[in-house]
């Protein structure tokens, strides 16, 4: 395992880390026993950073992380998020009283005294521009409730605005072969010493290459109920592509797995080749998926010619079909 600095902070995190949305809920059936075994397997392989949120299974993924990291709180870093348990458009959701309550609830579920990275969970631009939530986070940091804070953003515009805030230490962005526009944001974040956590690196599974046009999803899986943005930003599902179009485009990318084992490993390697990326945080539900994701560490990097080919593919074939905030 290799470790990268989280921006200008003192934290060094595993370049492949993991997100825990899938083991909390909204990705179909979950099995806590399998989830805990997978978390243990990841830690055994050197993963020292996990991302979660208070709304993943209504806090369930936070509780699972508490079990998996008990006794290793100083070695395993946890990032969690807040605000989406309330009305994200209501300024009261970001008041000191509300944020403090969200923070204390997460601390209790995580069985920790401090959150390593506390993130605002995709707030609207109006909230970011108001700025008072950053003052609240500064106060929690001064009190030792949180070590650092950051923002999970939907668009490049939001991310660039957050980079202007002096104490933002990390941005979480959707970035993958199907969603390359944020490159300009990544480069500016690196220049400013702000870490980048890449979520949905596999475009909700499209970039694993395992789906066909006839694939279906369970009723409680966001890939079924949010394909067109019915529940939240459409960009959070299939990187903003319609499923059928996503499968079609993924089939055109089969060439990237040559010499790299499979599309999952190749897609993660493409992200890790960017120096501006602190870590990728793919989801998982079992040990096999953890091991397959970690295998990306051992596959060849992309050549300059391959990267140019993928950039052209994105601009010509993918970008026109992406929907949602970007």
C-alpha positions as CSV (number, residue, x, y, z in Angstrom):
1,X,0.0,0.0,0.0
2,X,1.1,3.5,-0.8
3,X,0.1,6.6,1.2
4,X,-0.5,10.1,0.1
5,X,-0.8,13.3,2.1
6,X,-4.3,14.7,2.6
7,X,-3.4,18.2,1.2
8,X,-1.4,20.3,3.6
9,X,-2.7,18.3,6.6
10,X,-0.6,15.9,8.7
11,X,-2.7,12.9,7.6
12,X,-1.2,10.3,5.3
13,X,-4.0,8.1,3.9
14,X,-4.0,4.9,1.8
15,X,-4.3,5.8,-1.9
16,X,-7.0,3.2,-2.2
17,X,-9.4,3.7,0.7
18,X,-13.1,2.8,0.8
19,X,-16.5,4.5,0.9
20,X,-19.2,2.8,3.0
21,X,-22.4,3.9,1.3
22,X,-23.0,0.4,0.0
23,X,-22.7,-1.3,3.3
24,X,-25.0,1.2,5.0
25,X,-27.9,1.0,2.5
26,X,-29.4,2.2,-0.8
27,X,-27.4,-0.4,-2.8
28,X,-29.7,-3.4,-2.4
29,X,-29.4,-6.1,0.3
30,X,-26.5,-5.8,2.7
31,X,-25.1,-8.4,5.1
32,X,-23.3,-7.0,8.2
33,X,-21.2,-10.1,8.7
34,X,-19.8,-9.9,5.1
35,X,-19.4,-6.1,5.5
36,X,-17.3,-6.5,8.7
37,X,-15.2,-9.2,7.1
38,X,-14.6,-6.9,4.1
39,X,-13.6,-4.0,6.4
40,X,-11.1,-6.3,8.2
41,X,-9.7,-7.5,5.0
42,X,-9.1,-3.9,3.8
43,X,-7.4,-3.0,7.1
44,X,-5.2,-6.0,6.9
45,X,-4.0,-4.9,3.5
46,X,-3.0,-1.5,4.8
47,X,-6.1,0.6,4.2
48,X,-6.2,3.3,6.9
49,X,-9.0,5.6,5.8
50,X,-12.8,5.1,5.3
51,X,-15.5,7.5,4.3
52,X,-19.0,7.4,5.6
53,X,-22.0,9.7,6.3
54,X,-24.7,10.0,9.0
55,X,-27.3,9.1,6.4
56,X,-25.8,5.9,5.1
57,X,-28.3,3.4,6.5
58,X,-29.3,6.1,9.0
59,X,-26.0,5.8,10.7
60,X,-25.5,2.1,10.3
61,X,-22.3,2.3,8.3
62,X,-20.8,4.5,11.1
63,X,-21.7,1.8,13.6
64,X,-20.1,-0.8,11.5
65,X,-16.9,1.2,11.3
66,X,-16.9,1.6,15.0
67,X,-16.9,-2.2,15.4
68,X,-14.2,-2.7,12.7
69,X,-11.8,-0.1,14.1
70,X,-12.3,-0.6,17.8
71,X,-8.9,-0.4,19.5
72,X,-7.3,1.1,16.4
73,X,-8.8,4.6,16.5
74,X,-5.4,6.2,16.3
75,X,-4.3,4.2,13.2
76,X,-7.5,4.1,11.1
77,X,-8.9,7.5,10.0
78,X,-12.6,8.1,9.4
79,X,-14.3,10.8,7.4
80,X,-18.0,11.3,7.9
81,X,-20.5,13.8,6.6
82,X,-23.5,15.8,7.7
83,X,-26.5,17.9,6.7
84,X,-28.6,15.5,4.5
85,X,-30.5,14.2,7.5
86,X,-32.2,17.6,7.5
87,X,-33.4,20.0,4.8
88,X,-30.2,20.9,2.9
89,X,-31.8,24.1,1.7
90,X,-32.7,25.4,5.2
91,X,-30.1,27.6,6.8
92,X,-31.2,26.2,10.2
93,X,-29.7,22.8,9.2
94,X,-26.3,24.5,9.3
95,X,-26.7,26.4,12.6
96,X,-24.3,25.8,15.4
97,X,-26.9,23.8,17.3
98,X,-27.8,21.6,14.4
99,X,-24.2,20.9,13.3
100,X,-23.1,20.3,16.9
101,X,-26.0,17.8,17.2
102,X,-25.1,16.0,14.0
103,X,-21.4,15.9,15.1
104,X,-22.2,14.5,18.5
105,X,-24.5,11.8,17.1
106,X,-21.8,10.7,14.6
107,X,-19.2,10.6,17.4
108,X,-21.5,8.4,19.5
109,X,-22.1,6.0,16.6
110,X,-18.4,5.9,15.7
111,X,-17.5,5.4,19.4
112,X,-14.8,8.1,19.0
113,X,-13.9,11.3,20.7
114,X,-12.8,13.1,17.5
115,X,-13.7,12.9,13.8
116,X,-10.7,12.9,11.6
117,X,-12.4,14.6,8.6
118,X,-15.9,16.1,8.9
119,X,-17.5,17.0,5.6
120,X,-20.5,19.1,4.6
121,X,-22.5,16.6,2.5
122,X,-23.2,18.2,-0.9
123,X,-24.8,21.5,0.3
124,X,-26.3,24.0,-2.1
125,X,-24.2,26.9,-3.3
126,X,-26.3,29.4,-1.4
127,X,-25.3,27.7,1.9
128,X,-21.6,27.7,0.9
129,X,-21.8,31.4,0.0
130,X,-23.5,32.3,3.3
131,X,-20.3,31.0,5.0
132,X,-21.6,30.7,8.5
133,X,-21.3,26.9,8.5
134,X,-17.5,27.2,8.1
135,X,-17.5,29.3,11.3
136,X,-19.3,26.6,13.1
137,X,-16.8,24.0,11.8
138,X,-13.9,26.2,12.9
139,X,-15.4,26.2,16.4
140,X,-15.8,22.4,16.5
141,X,-12.2,22.1,15.3
142,X,-10.9,24.4,18.0
143,X,-12.8,22.3,20.6
144,X,-11.2,19.1,19.4
145,X,-14.4,17.5,18.2
146,X,-13.0,17.3,14.6
147,X,-9.5,17.2,13.4
148,X,-10.1,18.7,9.9
149,X,-13.0,19.6,7.8
150,X,-13.9,19.5,4.1
151,X,-16.8,19.6,1.6
152,X,-18.4,17.0,-0.6
153,X,-19.3,18.9,-3.8
154,X,-21.4,18.2,-6.9
155,X,-19.9,20.8,-9.3
156,X,-16.6,22.4,-10.3
157,X,-18.0,25.8,-9.4
158,X,-18.8,24.7,-5.8
159,X,-15.4,23.1,-5.4
160,X,-13.6,26.2,-6.6
161,X,-15.6,28.3,-4.2
162,X,-14.7,26.0,-1.3
163,X,-11.0,26.3,-2.2
164,X,-11.3,30.0,-1.2
165,X,-12.2,29.0,2.4
166,X,-8.9,29.0,4.4
167,X,-9.6,26.0,6.6
168,X,-11.1,23.5,4.1
169,X,-8.6,20.7,3.9
170,X,-10.3,18.3,1.5
171,X,-12.8,18.2,-1.3
172,X,-14.8,15.1,-2.2
173,X,-15.7,14.9,-5.9
174,X,-17.2,12.6,-8.4
175,X,-14.4,11.9,-10.9
176,X,-13.9,8.9,-13.2
177,X,-13.3,8.1,-16.8
178,X,-17.0,9.0,-17.5
179,X,-16.7,12.3,-15.6
180,X,-13.5,14.1,-16.5
181,X,-14.5,17.7,-16.2
182,X,-13.4,18.1,-12.6
183,X,-9.7,17.8,-13.7
184,X,-9.4,21.6,-13.6
185,X,-10.7,21.5,-10.0
186,X,-8.2,18.8,-9.0
187,X,-5.3,20.7,-10.3
188,X,-6.2,23.9,-8.5
189,X,-6.8,21.9,-5.3
190,X,-3.3,20.5,-5.5
191,X,-1.9,23.9,-6.1
192,X,-3.6,25.1,-2.9
193,X,-2.7,22.1,-0.8
194,X,-6.2,20.7,-0.5
195,X,-6.8,17.0,-0.6
196,X,-9.0,15.3,-3.1
197,X,-11.2,12.3,-2.3
198,X,-12.6,10.7,-5.4
199,X,-16.1,9.2,-4.9
200,X,-18.0,7.0,-7.4
201,X,-14.7,6.1,-9.1
202,X,-16.4,3.3,-10.9
203,X,-19.6,5.2,-11.9
204,X,-21.9,3.2,-9.7
205,X,-20.5,0.0,-11.2
206,X,-20.6,0.9,-14.9
207,X,-16.8,1.0,-15.1
208,X,-16.6,-2.6,-13.7
209,X,-17.8,-3.7,-17.1
210,X,-20.1,-6.3,-15.4
211,X,-23.5,-4.8,-16.5
212,X,-25.5,-5.5,-19.6
213,X,-28.5,-3.7,-21.0
214,X,-30.7,-6.2,-19.3
215,X,-29.2,-5.9,-15.8
216,X,-31.7,-5.0,-13.1
217,X,-31.4,-3.6,-9.5
218,X,-33.3,-4.1,-6.3
219,X,-36.0,-1.7,-5.4
220,X,-34.0,-0.1,-2.6
221,X,-30.9,0.4,-4.8
222,X,-30.4,4.0,-5.9
223,X,-29.3,2.7,-9.3
224,X,-33.0,1.8,-9.7
225,X,-34.8,4.6,-7.9
226,X,-32.5,7.5,-8.8
227,X,-31.4,6.8,-12.4
228,X,-33.0,10.1,-13.5
229,X,-32.5,12.1,-10.3
230,X,-35.8,11.2,-8.7
231,X,-34.4,11.2,-5.1
232,X,-31.2,13.3,-5.3
233,X,-28.7,14.7,-7.8
234,X,-28.7,12.5,-10.8
235,X,-24.9,12.8,-11.0
236,X,-24.6,10.5,-8.0
237,X,-26.0,7.6,-10.0
238,X,-24.1,6.3,-13.0
239,X,-22.1,9.6,-13.0
240,X,-25.1,11.3,-14.5
241,X,-25.5,8.9,-17.5
242,X,-28.6,7.0,-18.3
243,X,-28.1,3.3,-17.5
244,X,-28.5,2.1,-21.1
245,X,-26.2,4.7,-22.5
246,X,-23.7,4.0,-19.7
247,X,-23.6,0.3,-20.6
248,X,-23.1,1.1,-24.2
249,X,-20.2,3.5,-23.4
250,X,-18.6,1.0,-21.0
251,X,-18.5,-1.6,-23.8
252,X,-16.5,0.8,-25.8
253,X,-13.9,0.9,-23.1
254,X,-13.1,-2.9,-22.9
255,X,-9.6,-2.1,-24.3
256,X,-8.4,-0.5,-21.0
257,X,-8.4,-3.9,-19.2
258,X,-5.8,-5.3,-21.6
259,X,-2.8,-6.1,-19.4
260,X,-4.6,-4.8,-16.3
261,X,-6.8,-7.7,-15.4
262,X,-10.2,-6.2,-15.6
263,X,-12.0,-2.8,-16.1
264,X,-12.3,-2.2,-12.3
265,X,-8.6,-2.3,-11.8
266,X,-7.9,-0.3,-14.9
267,X,-10.5,2.4,-14.0
268,X,-9.0,2.8,-10.5
269,X,-5.4,2.9,-12.0
270,X,-6.4,5.7,-14.3
271,X,-7.5,7.8,-11.3
272,X,-4.4,6.9,-9.2
273,X,-2.2,8.1,-12.1
274,X,-3.3,11.7,-11.3
275,X,-1.0,13.2,-8.7
276,X,-3.8,15.6,-7.6
277,X,-5.8,12.6,-6.3
278,X,-5.3,11.9,-2.6
279,X,-7.2,8.7,-2.7
280,X,-10.1,6.9,-4.4
281,X,-12.9,5.6,-2.2
282,X,-14.8,2.9,-4.1
283,X,-17.6,1.1,-2.4
284,X,-17.8,-2.6,-1.5
285,X,-20.0,-5.2,0.0
286,X,-17.7,-8.2,0.4
287,X,-14.1,-9.3,0.6
288,X,-13.9,-10.2,-3.1
289,X,-14.7,-6.6,-4.1
290,X,-12.2,-5.2,-1.6
291,X,-9.5,-7.5,-3.0
292,X,-10.4,-6.7,-6.6
293,X,-10.2,-2.9,-5.9
294,X,-6.9,-3.2,-4.1
295,X,-5.4,-5.2,-7.1
296,X,-5.5,-1.9,-9.0
297,X,-2.3,-1.0,-7.1
298,X,-0.3,-3.6,-9.0
299,X,-1.4,-3.0,-12.6
300,X,0.4,-0.8,-15.1
301,X,-0.2,2.9,-15.4
302,X,-1.7,4.4,-18.5
303,X,0.6,5.7,-21.2
304,X,0.3,9.3,-22.5
305,X,-1.3,8.0,-25.7
306,X,-3.9,6.0,-23.7
307,X,-4.7,9.0,-21.6
308,X,-5.2,11.1,-24.7
309,X,-7.4,8.5,-26.2
310,X,-9.6,8.5,-23.0
311,X,-9.8,12.2,-23.0
312,X,-11.0,12.3,-26.5
313,X,-13.5,9.6,-25.8
314,X,-14.9,11.6,-22.9
315,X,-15.1,14.8,-24.9
316,X,-16.7,13.3,-28.0
317,X,-18.7,10.3,-26.7
318,X,-19.5,10.9,-23.1
319,X,-19.8,14.5,-22.1
320,X,-22.9,15.3,-24.2
321,X,-24.9,12.7,-22.3
322,X,-24.1,13.7,-18.7
323,X,-26.9,15.2,-16.7
324,X,-27.1,16.9,-13.4
325,X,-24.9,19.5,-11.6
326,X,-21.4,19.2,-12.9
